Amino acid sequence: MGRFIAKDLKFNWHPYTQMKDHEALPPVFVRRASGIKLFDDKGNWYYDTISSWWCNLHGHGHPHILKAIKEQLKKIDHVMFAGFTHEPTVRLSEKLVSIAPKGLSRVFYSDNGSTAVETAMKMSVQYWANKGIKNKNRFVSLDMGYHGDTAGTMSLGGVDLFNKVFAPLFFKAYKVPTPYCYRCPMGKDRKSCSIDCVRPLEELLKKNSKRICAFVLEPMLMGAAGMVIYPKEYLKKAAALCGKYNVHLIADEVASGFGRTGRMFACAHAGVSPDFMCLSKGLTNGVMAFAATLTTEKVFSAFYAPYGKRKTFYHGHTFTANPVACSVALASLEIFEKEKTLKNAAEISSLLKKGLQKFKMLPHAGDVRCIGTVGAIELVKDKKTKEPFSFDDRVGYPVYKEGLKNNLILRPMGGVVYLCLPLCVTEPRLRSILSKFYGILSKMKYPS
């Protein structure tokens, strides 16, 4: 397989990757995948502990999904979704609405997480314009948020490492502090605070709600920020403020949706029904590029008018509502019911939380956090001061390399090492993963 690696490095440009690193460590050549394991060309296998970038829920090569693809390809592979429709999309939309938070009744399809969020953003802006409310077109987001890599979604993002160089492309957006309990922006202790971190949002909305169209956030779990997990009370209070000040709430559930946090959707932890909910990743178990933006009948009605009124939503994607992707998404949701996936996820979550307790004793484990099947350890130079490792320390890279030697696919974000486990992981495999993971971190030598 060496010739393929050589050609890969000659022709391909991998995402979020410094390609020069591959001079010393070539990319892993994956020959096949089955369940929660990947197999390379050298006879090695690896636990897919990050769910292939957080999207694989039911394991690789699930027979029910493979069957759905095969059966759908016999009927129709693709058709444009402007003026045409088909059975898989009707059935999927009906199913999504039936399991979504109350009030979400319309589904708009696209092809990835960024486009799902941008669809919601554009709908929000045009909603207020269609209602005749001028200049209500500014967004608010969390200062550590991540919503995608298009220019529009990066305008909302707060991860400088990803965004800073592209700043000239961005539109202006308001930012409010992230409810990051380990590094509380208000200097409070979670055990005694009153969710004081929501106050900046309240003050901003009080002053500028006439200009603000929507507040965009990742409910409960902020992935690219470093698997930051925040209290459900913040989400509940933020949603209430959006309602009070007539501002849309856009819930970016691209990473947190479909059982990742232990509930089908993370909004359910706080009993919140947003105006828009953005889905991708787990929607198709990672098998097909696909996304959906759900919204309310109230929003939809602002666009429903005679053609001459110019209220049409002029937005779309070539692969909108692809029949094969819709069939895969339906199959994935059927697996939830057939295999009692959420029940298994709850059991795994409990075991994961218990298993992570001993990680707190590691000398450089500053914070250990967990929700659903996600567990994260924030490594720091000094546990007392919470001093983080620097970019140049690059503490995650040796963890990644040791992971490969120990049958684990780990992809740390800066000083945050994490597990984002498939929902189908079994107890014995979880124990094996945690044992290997602890062994790696306990033997690691960190910069002083």
N, C-alpha and C positions, 0 to 999 in steps of 0.2 A: 504493500500500500504506500510505500515511500514515494512513488511517482505521483500519487494523488496529493500528498502533502506538499510536494514541490510545486505542483501546478496550482494548488490552493494558494500558496504564498506568492505565486507569480501573478495570479489573476484576481484573487478575492481581497476585499477590504472588510474586516470583521467589525461589528458594532462595539462601541465602548471599549476599544482595544488599542493599546499602543503596539502596532504591528512589529516594531523592532524587538519586542519581548520574545517574539517567536523565533528569533535567531538562536536563542538558548533553550527555549521550551516550545516546541511545535504544538499546534492545536491538536487536541485529541481526535483521532479519526474514529468516529462512531460507525460501526458496521451494522448494528441492529439494536433494538430496544424492546424490552418486554417487561410489563408490570412497572415496578419502580427502579428497574435496573437498566443501565446502558452498557453495551459491550464494545470494546475497541478492537482494532486490527491485530493487537499483540496478545490476545487471549485474556486481557484484563476486564473486570467488570466494576461498575461503580453504582452506588446508590444515588438516585437522582434526588438529592436532598433539597434542591431549590426548585423542584417541579418545573424544570426547563424554563426558567424565568417566570415562575409563579403561575403558570397556566395549566399544568398537567394535574388533574384532580383524581382521575380514575385509573391512572397507570397507562403506560404505552401499549399500543396494539390491542386495546380492548375490543373483544369480538363483537359486541353490540354496535360499537361505532363503525367498525370495519364493514359490518353487514349493512348498516344504513347508507354508507357511501356507495357500496356495490349496487344496492337496490335502486338508489336515486339515479345513478349514472345510466341505468337502463331506460330511464324515463326522460329526464332533461338535465343537461349539465349547467346551462346558463341562459338567461334571457334578461334583457334590460327590464328594470322595474318602473319605468315611466310609462304608464298606460297599459301595463301588463301585470299579471299576478299569477300565483301558483299555490298549490296545496301546502307545501312545506312552510312557506312564510305565513300563511293564514293560521296554520296550526301552531307555529312557534309563537307568533304574536299573542294569540289567545292564551297560550300557556304562560308566557312571560307576565302578561297582565294579571293572570290569576295568582301568581306567586309574589308579585312585586308589592311594595308598600301601598297602602290604600290611596286611591286617587290617581295613580299613574295608569293611564288608559290608552295611550297612543305610543306606537313604536316606530322609530326611524332607524333604518339600518345603514351601516357604513362598514369599514374594513379593518380598523384598529383602534386602540385606545385613544390616541391623539385625535383622530377624526370624530370619535364619539363625543369627546369633550368639546371640540370646536363646533360640532353640530349644536350642542346645547348652548354654547356661547352665542352663536349667531341667531338661534331661535329666541333667546332672551332679548338680545338687542332689537331684533325686528318686532318682537311682541310689543315692546313699549312704543316703538315707532308706529306700528299699526294701530295702537290705541290712541295715537295722537299726543303722546307725552314726549316732549322734546328733550334732548340732551341727557336722557337717562341711558347712558351707554358705557359707563365705567364699571370695572370689576374690582372685587376685593378677593384676596387669597391669603393663605398663610405664608409667612416668610420663609418657611422651609419646605413648602409644598412642591410637588412634581405632578404635572398633568400631561406631559407628552413632549415631543421634540419638534413640533411645527412651530413656526414663528408666533402664532397666536397663543398656543398653550405654554410656550416658553415665557411669554410675557407675564404669565401668572406664576411661573416657577420661582423657587428661591434657592436652588442649589447652584451656587456660583460656579463651581467646577464645570458644570454642564453649560451654563448660560452666559457667563460674563462676556466672552468674546463675541457673542451674537447680539449684545445689547442694542446696537444701532438699528436692529430690525424690529424691536419691540414697541408696542404701544404702551402708554402709561397705565399702570394699575396700582390700586392701593394695596398695601401689605399690612397685615396685623401679626402680632407675635404668635408663634406656634405653641400650643399647650403641651410643652415638652417637660414632663414632670421631673425627670432626672436633672435637667438644666432649666429650671423654672424661670421664665422671663420676668416674673414678678418677684423673684427671690423668696418664694413661699415654700412651705413643706406640704406635700399632698395630704398628709395625715391630718392637717389642721386648716387647710385653705378652704375657701368658699368658691372655688373656680374663679379666682380673681383675674385669671388670664383672659377672660371673656370681656373684661371692661374696655380694653382698647377698641374692640369691635363695636361695642355699644356706643362709645363716644364718637367713633367714625361715622356710624350710621345715623346717629342723632344730628350730626353736622352736615352730612353729604348724601343722605338717602335720595334726594331729588335727582342726583347725578348718577347714583349707583344702580345698575340693573340687576346684578347678581353677586352672591358670595359663593365662591367655588372652593370645595375642600374634599379631602379624602376622609371618609368617615372612619373613625376609630384607629385606623392603621395607615401610617404614612410610609410607604415603601421605600422610595429612593432617598428619603431623608435619613434613612438608617433604621428602618422598621421601628419608627417612633409610635408608641401606643399611648393614646390619651384617654381620659375619663369620658364615659358616656354622658356625664352631666354637662361637659362642655358642648358636645354635639346637640344636646337637648336645648341648652340655653341659647346657642347660636341660631338654631332653627326658630326658636321663639322670637328672637330679635329680628330675624329676616321677615317673619310674619308681621311683627309690630310696625316695622318701617317700610313695608311694601317693597321688599327686595327679594328676588328669586333666590332659592337655595339650589345649587347644582351639586349633587353628590357624585363624586368621581369614584365609582365602585369598580373600576377596571381591575385593580389588584385585590380588593377586599371582597368582591362579590362571589357568589356561588360557594358558600360554606367555608371560605378561607378563615374567617374569624370565629367560626363555630355556629353562626346563624346564616341562613341563606344569603341575606344581605346585611352588611354591617349597620345600616340605619336602624335595623330592628332592635339593636341593643338599647337604643334610646327611644324607641317608639316613634321615630321621625319619618314623616312622609315628605320627601323633597319635591320641588317643582320639576326637577330633571334628575334622572339617574343614568349614569354612563356605564356601559358594560362592555367587556371584551375578555381577553385572556381565557379564563375558565369557561366562558360561554360555549366554546367548542372543545374543551379539554386540550386546547393548544393544537388541535389537528388542522384547523382551517383558520386563515386570517379572516376575522369577522368581528363585528361590533354592533351595539345597539344603543340608542338613546331613547329613554322612555320619558314621557311628559304627560301633563294633565289635559283633560278636556277643555279646561279654561284657556290654556295656552293654545291648543289646537284651534279653538273657535275664533281666536283673534286673526287667524290666517284664512279662515273659511269665508269667502266672499265672492261676488261676481268677478270674473277675470279682469274687467276694466278698472276695478278698484286698486289694482296693483299691490295686492297683499299676499301674493303667492310666495312661498318659500323657495327661492331660486338657489337651490343647493342640492348636490347629489354626488354619487360615486358610481363608477362603472360597475363595480361588483356588489352594489346594493342588493341585499336580500338574495344572494346567490343560492339557488335551490339546494346544492350539495351542502353548503355551509349551514343552511337552515336545518337540513336533515340531520347533520352531525350534532347541532345544538339540541335538537329534539331528543336524539338518542342519549346525549349526555344527561339531560334532565330526567329521562326515563330511568337511567342508571341510579340516580339519586333515590328514586322510589323503590326500584327493584332490590338494590343492595343496602338500603337504609344508610346511605352515605353520611347524612348528618349525625346519626346516632354513633356511627363509628368515629366520626370527627370529634364528637364530644368526649368519647372515651380516650381517644388519642391525646386530646388537649389536656385532659386530667393527668395522664401519664407523663406528658411532656413537661407540664408545670412541675410535677414532683421530681422528674429526672433532672431538671435544670437547677434545682436547689443547690446541689453541691458545687455547681459552677461559680456560685457567689463567693466561694472560699478561695478561688484562684487569685493570686496576688495582683493581677492587672484587670480583673473583671470589675469595672466600675458600676455597671448596671446590668441586671439580667431581667428581661421582660418577655412576656408571653401572652398571646391571644390566639385562640383556635389552634391551628396546626403551625403557627409561626412562633419561633423562639429566637431571641437575639441577645447577644452578649456584647456590650460596649466596652472595648478595651481602652484603658487609660494608662498614662505614665504614672500617675499618683492617685490612689483611691481616695485619699483624704481631701485633696484639692480638686479632684476631678479633671486635672490637667490632661487634655487629649494628646494623642500622638500626632505628630505633624504629617503633612502630605509627604515630605521627603523620607519620613520613617518607613512608610509603606508597609505597615505591619500585616496587612491583609494578604500580600502576595505570598509570603512563605507559608501562610495558613492554607492557601489554595494549593500550593505545590505538595504540601504534606497530606492534604486531603486526597489528592490523586493517588498517593502512595498507599493510602489506607482505605481505598474503595469508596471515597466520598467525593461528590462534586460540590464544592463550596465556592462561593463567589462573594467574598466580603466586600463591604462598601466602606472604604476608609478603615476606621478602627472598629467597625461594627461587623461582627461575624454572626451568621444567622442560619437557621433552618427554616425552610418554607416547604413543609412536607406534603406529598400527595395525600389526599384524604383517605386513600385506600391502604395506607401503610398499616402493617400488622404490629401487634405488641412485641413479638420477638425481634422483628426487624428494627423497630424503634429503639429497643434496648441496645441492639448492636450498634446502631447509628450513634446513640448518645455515648456509648462506651468509647467508640473510635474518636468521636468529636472531643470528648473530655481528654482523652489521651494526647491528642494533637495539641490542644491548648495548654495542657499542663507541662508539656515538654518544650514548648516554644521558648526561644530566647528573644527578649524584647530589647529595643534600644533604650539606653538609660538617659 
